[in-house]
Amino acid sequence: MAGQAELTTSPDMTAPQLLAYIVAALLIQLGLGIAYALSRRRGETLVPAAAAESAAKTPPLAWQGWRPFRVARREFEDARQCQCSFHLEPVDGVPLSPFKPGQFLTFRLQVADGGAPGSERTIVRCYSLSDRPDPRAYRITVKRIPASADRPELPPGAASSHFHDCVREGAAIDVKAPSGHFFIDTDPNVPAVLIGGGIGITPMMSMLRWCLAEQPERTLHLYYGLRCGEEHAFKPVLEDLAAAHPGFHLNVVYSRPGASDVLGRDYHHKGFVDVDLLRRTLPHGRHQFYVCGPPPMMQSLVPAIAAWGVPEPDIHFEAFGPATVRLGRAEPVDADAALAGAVEVRFGRSGRTLVWDGQDENLLDFAERHALTVESGCRSGGCGSCQTRLVSGSVRYAHAPDHDVAPGHCLLCVGKPASALVLEA
Ligand SMILES: Cc1cc2nc3c(=O)[nH]c(=O)nc-3n(C[C@H](O)[C@H](O)[C@H](O)COP(=O)(O)OP(=O)(O)OC[C@H]3O[C@@H](n4cnc5c(N)ncnc54)[C@H](O)[C@@H]3O)c2cc1C
């Protein structure tokens, strides 16, 4: 049976031998328990045992590589029309197998290249599934990323603009199977606290819709933090679900309500989703916490929930981009501190050897700063585009990556060297 060690005994075993077997069995069980706890959250360094256990808990990929889908329908979810849902049906017509609510899809997109007119480039991005499993279609919801007001010289988000401006009903799109380790626990007896900040509401919608359909008796608390009513996605559906399910407690939190937003009608609390609010509104008892939101929310709220006394295995989180979340009791060993000094990193394809001096967040930033072209996609350990063979040396991760890294390989976008490296890339 997966996850359980098998021990054999012989009839002529002596008492000390039997004792040794019992101790060995207990130690193996303890080890498996620790590995399970580690794999349930992402706030620490990847270790092989956690990776193996995590892989065992994650369903196998529904298909390998890219599968063509067609956009059956698209609809805006907010008044400002910045968050658009896309309903995707498989071109081959084969029913979709269920995914774990909270998982994401990976997309390959041909987008206009800002440089030469008419030219295109391929980019890879991840988007969470925003509805419960349905054998006919998937739904994702994409927030448009406009050009920054502070830095108008930078372009708007490439993939999100492409989705909003170019991916019409009927369009074909290449999709990788649902994946990721951020998904809801299936124990209906433990109440779940879902916390979504901004577009971080998408995996919460999937978890919520699945729970209400499959575990209608389960107590659920949703905290949805956003700026104002104009950005309020899924408003009617959330209000209808809360009215229909007494066990579902909806808490909408606006930080900057607009002139027409009414407390008590459009939102329940003013401010931010923080531990003070959770303390005031959650009943006593054990809960499983699921958090997804922008980097400032992740960096403050996740450690604060741990500091409040929630056991770390009960805190699950996902960031939609590079965000370093550190839990106090499980602070990862900083990769730079683990290095005695600068180390050499050799990139095989270009034949260049560079010196890692600890300036960069990860090996991908390091390569790009030195004008090396390497494959990349989500930049957060999810899509596997930057996976490369590790010819020699070892790489550390601050968080276990979502992508299941192939043996002998590493991810550049979330990895730092733990020794001198030779990479195939
Ligand atoms: C697991 C996972 C799930 C996700 N789920 C969702 C989801 O459900 N919904 C959703 O909307 N998003 C989701 N995301 C985020 C999504 O994958 C994309 O990161 C997001 O849409 C932005 O991508 P983009 O191509 O539009 O922006 P990019 O082109 O990647 O740009 C991002 C930002 O960088 C700026 N920029 C561009 N060029 C430069 C430059 N040269 N220097 C500095 N800055 C620059 C842009 O102005 C923009 O602000 C998820 C991410 C992950 C990892």
The ligand as an SDF file (V2000), in Angstrom:
LIG
                    3D

 53 58  0  0  0  0  0  0  0  0999 V2000
   -0.0750   28.7990   -9.5870 C   0  0  0  0  0  0  0  0  0  0  0  0
   -0.5220   30.1040  -10.1860 C   0  0  0  0  0  0  0  0  0  0  0  0
   -1.8750   30.3540  -10.3460 C   0  0  0  0  0  0  0  0  0  0  0  0
   -2.3030   31.5770  -10.8680 C   0  0  0  0  0  0  0  0  0  0  0  0
   -3.6310   31.8180  -11.0040 N   0  0  0  0  0  0  0  0  0  0  0  0
   -4.0670   32.9870  -11.5130 C   0  0  0  0  0  0  0  0  0  0  0  0
   -5.4530   33.2460  -11.6670 C   0  0  0  0  0  0  0  0  0  0  0  0
   -6.3190   32.4340  -11.3120 O   0  0  0  0  0  0  0  0  0  0  0  0
   -5.8230   34.4340  -12.2340 N   0  0  0  0  0  0  0  0  0  0  0  0
   -4.8950   35.3730  -12.6280 C   0  0  0  0  0  0  0  0  0  0  0  0
   -5.2950   36.4280  -13.1420 O   0  0  0  0  0  0  0  0  0  0  0  0
   -3.5640   35.1550  -12.4470 N   0  0  0  0  0  0  0  0  0  0  0  0
   -3.1320   33.9780  -11.9360 C   0  0  0  0  0  0  0  0  0  0  0  0
   -1.7930   33.7390  -11.8120 N   0  0  0  0  0  0  0  0  0  0  0  0
   -0.8350   34.7580  -12.3010 C   0  0  0  0  0  0  0  0  0  0  0  0
   -0.5840   34.5410  -13.8020 C   0  0  0  0  0  0  0  0  0  0  0  0
    0.0770   33.3130  -14.0070 O   0  0  0  0  0  0  0  0  0  0  0  0
    0.2910   35.6220  -14.4180 C   0  0  0  0  0  0  0  0  0  0  0  0
    1.4630   35.7430  -13.6640 O   0  0  0  0  0  0  0  0  0  0  0  0
   -0.4100   36.9700  -14.4980 C   0  0  0  0  0  0  0  0  0  0  0  0
   -1.5640   36.8720  -15.3210 O   0  0  0  0  0  0  0  0  0  0  0  0
    0.5420   38.0310  -15.0860 C   0  0  0  0  0  0  0  0  0  0  0  0
    1.0480   37.5370  -16.2870 O   0  0  0  0  0  0  0  0  0  0  0  0
    1.2290   38.4980  -17.5620 P   0  0  0  0  0  0  0  0  0  0  0  0
    1.8880   37.7260  -18.6370 O   0  0  0  0  0  0  0  0  0  0  0  0
   -0.0620   39.1740  -17.8800 O   0  0  0  0  0  0  0  0  0  0  0  0
    2.1850   39.5970  -16.9950 O   0  0  0  0  0  0  0  0  0  0  0  0
    3.7860   39.7230  -17.3240 P   0  0  0  0  0  0  0  0  0  0  0  0
    4.0050   40.0400  -18.7440 O   0  0  0  0  0  0  0  0  0  0  0  0
    4.4380   38.5070  -16.7770 O   0  0  0  0  0  0  0  0  0  0  0  0
    4.1080   41.0130  -16.4750 O   0  0  0  0  0  0  0  0  0  0  0  0
    3.9380   41.0310  -15.0780 C   0  0  0  0  0  0  0  0  0  0  0  0
    4.2980   42.4130  -14.5650 C   0  0  0  0  0  0  0  0  0  0  0  0
    5.6450   42.7070  -14.8900 O   0  0  0  0  0  0  0  0  0  0  0  0
    5.7230   43.9810  -15.5480 C   0  0  0  0  0  0  0  0  0  0  0  0
    6.8130   43.9160  -16.5480 N   0  0  0  0  0  0  0  0  0  0  0  0
    6.7310   43.5800  -17.8400 C   0  0  0  0  0  0  0  0  0  0  0  0
    7.9440   43.6620  -18.4320 N   0  0  0  0  0  0  0  0  0  0  0  0
    8.8060   44.0360  -17.4530 C   0  0  0  0  0  0  0  0  0  0  0  0
   10.2000   44.2980  -17.3960 C   0  0  0  0  0  0  0  0  0  0  0  0
   10.9880   44.1970  -18.4760 N   0  0  0  0  0  0  0  0  0  0  0  0
   10.7400   44.6440  -16.2040 N   0  0  0  0  0  0  0  0  0  0  0  0
   10.0040   44.7630  -15.0880 C   0  0  0  0  0  0  0  0  0  0  0  0
    8.6710   44.5470  -15.0890 N   0  0  0  0  0  0  0  0  0  0  0  0
    8.0860   44.1790  -16.2430 C   0  0  0  0  0  0  0  0  0  0  0  0
    4.3820   44.1780  -16.1980 C   0  0  0  0  0  0  0  0  0  0  0  0
    4.0970   45.5610  -16.3620 O   0  0  0  0  0  0  0  0  0  0  0  0
    3.4590   43.5360  -15.1850 C   0  0  0  0  0  0  0  0  0  0  0  0
    3.1250   44.4540  -14.1680 O   0  0  0  0  0  0  0  0  0  0  0  0
   -1.3550   32.5410  -11.2690 C   0  0  0  0  0  0  0  0  0  0  0  0
    0.0130   32.2650  -11.1180 C   0  0  0  0  0  0  0  0  0  0  0  0
    0.4200   31.0760  -10.5830 C   0  0  0  0  0  0  0  0  0  0  0  0
    1.8890   30.8120  -10.4390 C   0  0  0  0  0  0  0  0  0  0  0  0
  1  2  1  0
  2  3  1  0
  2 52  2  0
  3  4  2  0
  4  5  1  0
  4 50  1  0
  5  6  2  0
  6  7  1  0
  6 13  1  0
  7  8  2  0
  7  9  1  0
  9 10  1  0
 10 11  2  0
 10 12  1  0
 12 13  2  0
 13 14  1  0
 14 15  1  0
 14 50  1  0
 15 16  1  0
 16 17  1  0
 16 18  1  0
 18 19  1  0
 18 20  1  0
 20 21  1  0
 20 22  1  0
 22 23  1  0
 23 24  1  0
 24 25  2  0
 24 26  1  0
 24 27  1  0
 27 28  1  0
 28 29  2  0
 28 30  1  0
 28 31  1  0
 31 32  1  0
 32 33  1  0
 33 34  1  0
 33 48  1  0
 34 35  1  0
 35 36  1  0
 35 46  1  0
 36 37  1  0
 36 45  1  0
 37 38  2  0
 38 39  1  0
 39 40  1  0
 39 45  2  0
 40 41  1  0
 40 42  2  0
 42 43  1  0
 43 44  2  0
 44 45  1  0
 46 47  1  0
 46 48  1  0
 48 49  1  0
 50 51  2  0
 51 52  1  0
 52 53  1  0
M  END
$$$$
